[in-house]
């Protein structure tokens, strides 16, 4: 399981990383809010463990931006603040769980695993990029008010691109996350499905959303030239 840990206290960070690594977790670490947000948007963590009191961008702002960008990755907040108001603010702001410091490592692991078991898309059912609107709960897509008839695999691919809005995703990432396969022979399949998506999403519209990054992969963005 891939976990992103955003924590500025090196003692807490080291303690959590060592423990999770021993259990077989793949742990990425960011020591401030800006780096944490960048890695959450550009990577594919299955759970984010997020401290609230971070230098620069605080944890509340990180969660808010993730949700604004359509990322529904589960977020477990860590905080030394244990008041009801602190919990309510974090959860209402888009966090999925709240754990007070100091905490039991076993409880942390149990909460991370519980979050990872939740159905994907549970925190953000309606996602919009420009005039493209995806309803993840109803599995429907519209662009400019026009319904787009997508197959299940086309929908899954578009959802993956939307969740990584403005971030370049490689063909390897797409193969692993959308098809559940290693890259290899899936290169041509991915390119074919990108063409299918462009025909339905972009061709009827003046503004193109799906862009090729030569030699790397693709990016969905309304501002990229």
C-alpha positions as CSV (number, residue, x, y, z in Angstrom):
1,X,0.0,0.0,0.0
2,X,1.3,3.5,-0.9
3,X,1.1,6.0,1.9
4,X,2.0,9.7,1.8
5,X,3.1,11.0,5.2
6,X,3.1,14.8,5.5
7,X,4.7,15.6,8.9
8,X,7.3,18.3,9.8
9,X,8.4,16.7,13.1
10,X,11.3,14.4,12.2
11,X,10.8,12.2,15.3
12,X,7.2,11.5,14.4
13,X,8.0,11.1,10.8
14,X,10.8,8.7,11.4
15,X,8.8,6.6,13.9
16,X,5.8,6.3,11.5
17,X,7.9,5.6,8.4
18,X,9.9,2.9,10.1
19,X,6.8,1.2,11.5
20,X,4.9,1.3,8.3
21,X,7.9,0.1,6.2
22,X,8.3,-2.9,8.5
23,X,4.7,-3.8,7.7
24,X,5.4,-3.6,3.9
25,X,3.9,-0.2,3.3
26,X,5.5,2.1,0.6
27,X,6.0,5.4,2.4
28,X,6.6,8.8,0.8
29,X,7.4,11.7,3.1
30,X,6.9,15.4,2.8
31,X,8.0,17.8,5.5
32,X,5.8,20.8,4.7
33,X,2.3,21.5,3.3
34,X,3.5,22.6,-0.2
35,X,5.5,19.5,-0.8
36,X,2.8,17.3,0.6
37,X,0.2,18.8,-1.7
38,X,2.4,18.5,-4.7
39,X,3.1,14.8,-4.0
40,X,-0.5,14.0,-3.3
41,X,-1.5,15.6,-6.6
42,X,1.3,14.1,-8.7
43,X,1.6,10.7,-7.1
44,X,-0.9,7.9,-6.4
45,X,-1.0,7.5,-2.6
46,X,-3.8,5.2,-1.4
47,X,-3.9,7.1,2.0
48,X,-2.5,10.4,3.1
49,X,-1.4,10.8,6.7
50,X,-1.4,14.6,7.3
51,X,-0.3,16.7,10.2
52,X,-2.3,19.9,10.7
53,X,0.4,22.2,12.0
54,X,2.7,22.4,9.0
55,X,5.1,25.2,7.9
56,X,3.8,27.2,5.0
57,X,0.5,25.7,3.9
58,X,-1.2,24.1,6.9
59,X,-3.1,20.8,6.8
60,X,-6.5,22.3,6.5
61,X,-5.4,24.1,3.4
62,X,-3.9,21.0,1.9
63,X,-7.1,19.0,2.4
64,X,-9.2,21.8,1.0
65,X,-7.1,22.1,-2.2
66,X,-7.1,18.3,-2.7
67,X,-10.9,18.2,-2.6
68,X,-11.1,21.3,-4.8
69,X,-9.0,19.5,-7.4
70,X,-11.2,16.5,-7.3
71,X,-8.8,14.2,-5.4
72,X,-10.7,11.8,-3.2
73,X,-7.7,10.1,-1.7
74,X,-8.5,9.3,2.0
75,X,-6.9,11.6,4.5
76,X,-6.1,10.8,8.1
77,X,-5.3,13.9,10.1
78,X,-2.8,13.9,13.0
79,X,-3.1,16.7,15.5
80,X,-2.1,17.5,19.0
81,X,-5.3,19.5,19.3
82,X,-8.0,17.3,20.7
83,X,-10.9,19.7,21.1
84,X,-14.3,18.8,19.5
85,X,-14.0,22.0,17.4
86,X,-10.7,20.9,16.0
87,X,-12.1,17.6,14.9
88,X,-15.2,19.1,13.4
89,X,-13.2,21.6,11.4
90,X,-10.9,19.0,10.0
91,X,-13.7,16.5,9.1
92,X,-16.0,19.2,7.7
93,X,-13.0,20.5,5.7
94,X,-12.7,17.2,3.8
95,X,-10.6,14.9,6.1
96,X,-11.8,11.3,6.5
97,X,-10.4,10.6,10.0
98,X,-8.8,12.3,12.9
99,X,-6.1,10.9,15.3
100,X,-4.9,12.8,18.3
101,X,-1.2,13.0,19.2
102,X,0.3,11.1,21.0
103,X,-1.2,8.0,19.4
104,X,-0.8,4.3,19.4
105,X,1.0,3.0,16.3
106,X,-1.3,0.0,16.2
107,X,-4.3,2.3,16.1
108,X,-2.7,4.4,13.4
109,X,-2.2,1.3,11.2
110,X,-5.8,0.1,11.8
111,X,-7.2,3.5,10.8
112,X,-5.0,3.6,7.7
113,X,-6.1,0.1,6.6
114,X,-9.8,1.0,7.3
115,X,-9.5,4.1,5.1
116,X,-7.8,2.1,2.3
117,X,-10.8,-0.3,2.3
118,X,-13.3,2.4,1.7
119,X,-14.9,2.5,-1.8
120,X,-13.0,4.8,-4.0
121,X,-14.6,8.2,-4.7
122,X,-16.5,8.3,-1.4
123,X,-15.4,11.9,-0.6
124,X,-15.9,13.6,-3.9
125,X,-18.8,12.4,-6.1
126,X,-19.1,15.5,-8.4
127,X,-15.9,16.7,-10.1
128,X,-15.6,19.5,-12.6
129,X,-12.8,20.6,-14.9
130,X,-13.8,23.5,-17.1
131,X,-17.1,22.6,-18.7
132,X,-16.5,18.9,-18.1
133,X,-18.5,17.5,-15.2
134,X,-18.2,13.9,-13.8
135,X,-20.6,12.5,-11.3
136,X,-18.7,9.6,-9.8
137,X,-21.6,8.3,-7.9
138,X,-24.0,8.2,-10.9
139,X,-21.1,7.2,-13.3
140,X,-22.2,9.9,-15.7
141,X,-20.2,12.5,-17.7
142,X,-21.3,15.8,-19.3
143,X,-19.4,18.4,-21.2
144,X,-21.0,21.7,-22.0
145,X,-24.3,20.3,-20.8
146,X,-24.0,17.4,-23.3
147,X,-24.1,13.9,-22.0
148,X,-21.1,11.7,-23.0
149,X,-21.8,8.0,-23.5
150,X,-18.6,6.4,-22.1
151,X,-17.8,2.7,-21.7
152,X,-16.8,1.5,-18.3
153,X,-13.1,1.5,-19.2
154,X,-13.3,4.9,-20.8
155,X,-15.0,6.2,-17.7
156,X,-12.3,4.7,-15.5
157,X,-9.5,6.2,-17.6
158,X,-11.2,9.7,-17.6
159,X,-11.7,9.5,-13.9
160,X,-8.0,8.7,-13.4
161,X,-7.0,11.7,-15.5
162,X,-9.5,14.0,-13.7
163,X,-8.2,12.9,-10.3
164,X,-4.7,14.0,-11.5
165,X,-5.9,17.2,-13.1
166,X,-2.9,19.4,-14.3
167,X,-0.4,16.6,-13.4
168,X,1.3,14.5,-16.0
169,X,0.5,10.8,-15.7
170,X,2.7,8.2,-17.3
171,X,1.5,5.2,-19.3
172,X,2.9,3.0,-16.6
173,X,0.7,4.7,-14.0
174,X,-2.3,4.4,-16.2
175,X,-1.7,0.7,-16.9
176,X,-1.3,-0.1,-13.2
177,X,-4.1,2.0,-11.9
178,X,-6.8,1.7,-14.6
179,X,-6.0,-1.8,-16.0
180,X,-4.3,-3.3,-12.9
181,X,-1.5,-4.6,-15.2
182,X,2.2,-3.9,-15.8
183,X,2.9,-1.5,-18.6
184,X,4.4,-3.8,-21.3
185,X,2.0,-4.6,-24.0
186,X,-0.6,-2.2,-22.7
187,X,1.2,0.8,-24.4
188,X,-0.9,0.5,-27.6
189,X,-4.1,-0.2,-25.7
190,X,-3.7,2.9,-23.6
191,X,-3.1,5.1,-26.7
192,X,-6.2,3.6,-28.4
193,X,-8.4,4.4,-25.4
194,X,-7.0,7.9,-25.2
195,X,-8.1,8.4,-28.8
196,X,-11.5,7.1,-27.9
197,X,-11.8,9.6,-25.1
198,X,-10.6,12.5,-27.2
199,X,-13.2,11.6,-29.8
200,X,-15.9,11.9,-27.2
201,X,-14.6,14.5,-24.8
202,X,-12.5,16.9,-27.0
203,X,-13.4,16.6,-30.6
204,X,-16.8,18.3,-30.4
205,X,-15.3,21.2,-28.3
206,X,-13.0,24.1,-29.1
207,X,-11.1,23.8,-25.8
208,X,-9.1,20.6,-25.6
209,X,-8.6,19.0,-22.2
210,X,-6.5,15.9,-22.9
211,X,-2.9,16.6,-23.9
212,X,0.0,14.4,-24.8
213,X,3.3,14.9,-23.1
214,X,5.7,13.3,-25.6
215,X,7.8,10.5,-24.3
216,X,6.1,10.7,-20.9
217,X,2.3,10.3,-20.9
218,X,-0.8,12.5,-20.7
219,X,-2.2,15.4,-18.8
220,X,-5.8,16.6,-18.4
221,X,-5.8,20.4,-18.1
222,X,-8.0,23.3,-19.3
223,X,-5.1,25.7,-19.3
224,X,-2.3,23.7,-21.0
225,X,-1.3,24.9,-24.4
